[in-house]
């Protein structure tokens, strides 16, 4: 399992299995070129099939605390309810994942009330869960669908058969105005409004959580990332890099490109591959 912001290599990590397909992952998180500390956190636990990126906000201390609490809380929830998640249908899984994110909301909000210097802290949360096979579940799951739970502007992308999809929708003021037809994609206000988040985990006791169930396929590749990456690389650049087989190289190269282009924010890249 990878946790918080320590760069991790995947060369000696054991493969895990989803629906009879081998899974690999790689993850790197970097402070960037401007910030003094890394407020991003991540989780990669193939044993329970959970992968997550969180981008904290709310001051130097608050952002780090919020993102760490988010990944730790959701991980604990998924681990405790793994059998229930595995054996449920997709609609029940969505409820469980939504509840897990809102448990993190309560944890972060409660901590901010206890410690005044953390008031107002929050974090994005983008989590991807697979019903992985374990010793407890020696046969395939009843429902092979994966589930995404999402709040904020960290993203989950899918590369499938050469096509690249953004599976999450940013909860930002820019995206809201874009969907309402008030702004165009190339508006000069885009960069300013993208940084205004309209939903986050922990600012209040509960939050509206986007959930999505879908069936993965052999050969799929997933990218979870903070906006320190998505604001610096185009979708074509990300898709082209994800074609490469060496996931560690891909993650490190994405980080380096984002840093070369300014690296004003923390940058986290988490890749998951369902091998062919």
C-alpha positions in Angstrom: 0.0 0.0 0.0 1.2 3.5 -0.8 0.1 6.3 1.5 0.5 10.1 1.5 3.3 11.6 -0.7 6.3 9.2 -0.7 7.4 8.2 -4.2 6.9 4.5 -4.8 8.3 2.0 -7.2 6.2 -0.9 -8.6 9.0 -3.2 -9.9 8.7 -5.6 -6.9 5.1 -5.1 -6.0 3.0 -8.3 -6.3 0.4 -8.4 -9.0 -3.2 -8.4 -8.0 -6.2 -9.8 -9.8 -9.5 -8.3 -10.9 -12.0 -10.7 -12.6 -9.1 -13.0 -13.6 -7.0 -10.1 -15.0 -3.7 -9.1 -13.6 -3.4 -5.6 -12.2 -0.4 -3.3 -11.8 0.0 0.2 -10.4 2.5 3.0 -10.0 2.3 6.2 -8.0 4.5 9.3 -7.6 3.7 12.5 -5.6 5.9 15.6 -5.8 5.8 18.9 -4.0 6.4 20.8 -7.3 8.6 23.8 -7.8 6.9 26.5 -5.7 5.2 25.0 -2.7 7.1 24.3 0.5 5.0 21.3 1.5 3.0 18.6 -0.2 -0.8 18.8 0.6 -1.6 15.9 -1.8 -2.2 12.5 -0.3 -2.7 9.2 -2.1 -3.7 5.6 -1.4 -2.8 2.5 -3.4 -4.0 -0.8 -1.8 -4.4 -3.6 -4.4 -5.3 -5.9 -1.5 -8.7 -4.3 -1.2 -8.8 -2.9 -4.7 -8.8 0.8 -3.6 -6.9 3.6 -5.3 -7.3 7.3 -4.3 -5.9 10.8 -4.7 -6.7 13.7 -2.4 -5.6 17.3 -2.8 -5.8 19.2 0.5 -6.7 22.9 1.0 -7.0 25.3 3.9 -3.6 26.6 4.8 -0.3 24.8 5.2 -1.2 22.6 8.1 -4.9 22.2 7.2 -4.4 20.9 3.7 -2.1 18.1 4.8 -4.3 17.1 7.7 -7.4 17.0 5.6 -6.0 15.0 2.7 -4.4 12.5 5.0 -7.6 12.0 7.0 -9.6 11.5 3.8 -7.4 8.6 2.5 -7.0 7.0 6.0 -10.8 7.2 6.7 -12.0 5.8 3.3 -9.3 3.1 3.5 -10.5 2.0 6.9 -14.2 2.0 5.7 -13.5 0.0 2.6 -11.3 -2.5 4.5 -13.9 -2.9 7.3 -16.7 -3.4 4.7 -14.8 -5.2 2.0 -16.9 -8.4 2.2 -20.1 -6.4 1.9 -18.7 -4.3 -1.0 -17.5 -7.4 -2.8 -20.7 -9.4 -2.6 -23.1 -6.4 -3.3 -24.5 -5.2 -6.5 -23.2 -1.9 -8.0 -26.0 0.3 -6.6 -25.2 -0.9 -3.0 -21.5 -0.4 -3.7 -22.2 3.2 -4.7 -24.0 3.8 -1.4 -21.1 2.3 0.6 -18.5 4.4 -1.2 -20.6 7.5 -0.8 -21.0 6.8 2.9 -17.2 6.3 3.1 -16.5 9.7 1.7 -19.0 11.3 4.0 -17.4 9.5 7.0 -14.2 11.3 5.9 -16.2 14.6 5.8 -17.2 14.1 9.5 -13.7 13.2 10.5 -12.1 16.2 8.9 -14.9 18.6 10.1 -14.7 17.3 13.6 -10.9 17.7 13.7 -11.3 21.3 12.5 -13.6 22.1 15.4 -11.2 20.6 17.9 -8.2 22.6 16.5 -9.0 26.3 15.7 -5.9 26.7 13.4 -7.4 24.0 11.1 -10.8 25.7 10.7 -12.0 25.7 7.1 -9.7 22.9 5.9 -10.9 20.4 3.3 -9.8 18.2 0.5 -10.7 16.8 -2.9 -11.3 13.0 -3.0 -11.2 10.8 -6.1 -11.3 7.1 -5.3 -11.4 4.1 -7.7 -12.4 0.7 -6.3 -12.2 -2.7 -7.9 -13.8 -5.9 -6.7 -10.5 -7.7 -6.5 -10.1 -11.4 -5.9 -8.6 -12.4 -2.6 -8.1 -15.6 -0.5 -11.5 -14.8 1.1 -13.1 -14.7 -2.4 -11.6 -17.5 -4.3 -14.0 -17.2 -7.3 -15.0 -14.2 -9.4 -17.2 -11.5 -7.8 -20.9 -11.6 -8.3 -20.7 -8.2 -10.0 -17.4 -7.2 -11.8 -18.2 -3.5 -12.0 -15.7 -1.0 -10.5 -16.9 2.1 -8.7 -15.6 5.7 -8.6 -16.5 8.2 -5.8 -15.5 11.8 -6.4 -15.6 15.2 -4.8 -13.6 18.3 -6.1 -11.3 18.7 -9.0 -8.8 15.8 -8.8 -9.6 13.6 -11.7 -9.9 10.0 -12.9 -9.2 9.2 -16.6 -9.6 6.0 -18.5 -7.5 4.9 -21.6 -9.4 2.2 -23.5 -8.5 0.9 -27.0 -6.6 4.1 -27.7 -9.4 6.4 -26.6 -9.0 8.7 -23.6 -12.0 9.6 -21.3 -12.3 11.8 -18.3 -14.6 9.8 -16.0 -15.0 12.5 -13.3 -16.5 16.0 -13.6 -14.7 18.9 -11.9 -16.6 20.6 -9.1 -15.2 24.0 -9.8 -16.8 27.4 -10.5 -15.4 27.3 -14.0 -17.1 24.0 -14.8 -20.4 25.2 -13.4 -20.4 28.3 -15.6 -19.2 26.2 -18.6 -22.1 23.8 -18.1 -24.5 26.7 -17.7 -23.3 28.2 -21.0 -22.1 31.4 -19.3 -18.4 30.9 -20.3 -16.6 29.2 -23.2 -13.8 26.7 -22.7 -11.2 29.3 -23.9 -12.4 32.1 -21.6 -9.7 34.3 -20.2 -11.3 33.7 -16.8 -10.7 29.9 -17.0 -7.5 29.7 -15.0 -8.8 32.0 -12.3 -12.2 30.2 -11.9 -10.8 26.7 -12.1 -9.1 27.2 -8.7 -12.5 28.0 -7.0 -13.8 24.6 -5.8 -17.6 24.3 -5.3 -17.4 20.9 -3.4 -14.9 19.6 -1.0 -14.6 16.9 1.7 -14.5 18.2 5.3 -15.5 21.8 5.0 -18.9 20.8 6.3 -20.3 17.6 7.9 -21.5 16.0 4.6 -21.1 16.7 1.0 -22.7 15.6 -2.3 -20.6 12.8 -3.7 -20.5 11.8 -7.4 -20.5 8.0 -7.8 -20.2 6.0 -11.0 -20.2 2.3 -11.6 -18.8 0.8 -14.8 -17.4 -2.4 -16.1 -13.6 -2.4 -16.7 -12.1 -4.4 -19.5 -8.8 -6.2 -20.1 -6.3 -3.7 -21.3 -7.8 -0.7 -19.6 -5.5 1.9 -18.0 -6.5 4.4 -15.4 -5.0 7.7 -14.2 -5.9 9.4 -11.0 -4.3 12.8 -10.5 -4.4 16.1 -8.7 -4.9 19.3 -10.7 -1.1 19.9 -10.4 -0.9 17.5 -13.3 -4.1 18.1 -15.2 -3.5 21.8 -15.4 -0.1 21.3 -17.0 -0.5 18.4 -19.5 -3.0 18.1 -22.3 -5.2 15.0 -22.5 -3.4 14.0 -25.7 0.0 14.1 -23.9 -1.4 12.0 -21.0 -3.0 9.5 -23.3 0.2 9.1 -25.4 2.3 8.6 -22.3 -0.1 6.0 -20.9 0.4 3.9 -24.0 3.9 3.0 -22.6 4.3 -0.2 -20.7 6.6 1.0 -17.9 4.1 2.5 -15.5 6.9 3.9 -13.2 8.5 5.7 -16.1 5.2 7.1 -17.2 4.4 8.5 -13.7 7.8 10.0 -13.2 7.8 11.5 -16.7 4.4 13.1 -16.2 5.7 14.7 -12.9 8.8 16.0 -14.6 6.8 17.6 -17.5 4.5 19.3 -15.0 7.5 20.7 -13.1 9.2 21.8 -16.3 6.1 23.8 -17.1 6.1 25.7 -13.8 5.1 23.2 -11.2 3.3 25.8 -9.1 1.2 23.2 -7.4 1.7 19.8 -5.8 1.6 17.0 -8.4 0.3 13.4 -7.8 0.1 10.7 -10.4 -1.5 7.3 -9.7 -1.7 4.8 -12.6 -3.5 1.4 -12.6 -3.3 -1.1 -15.5 -5.5 -4.1 -16.2 -2.9 -6.1 -18.2 -3.7 -7.7 -21.5 
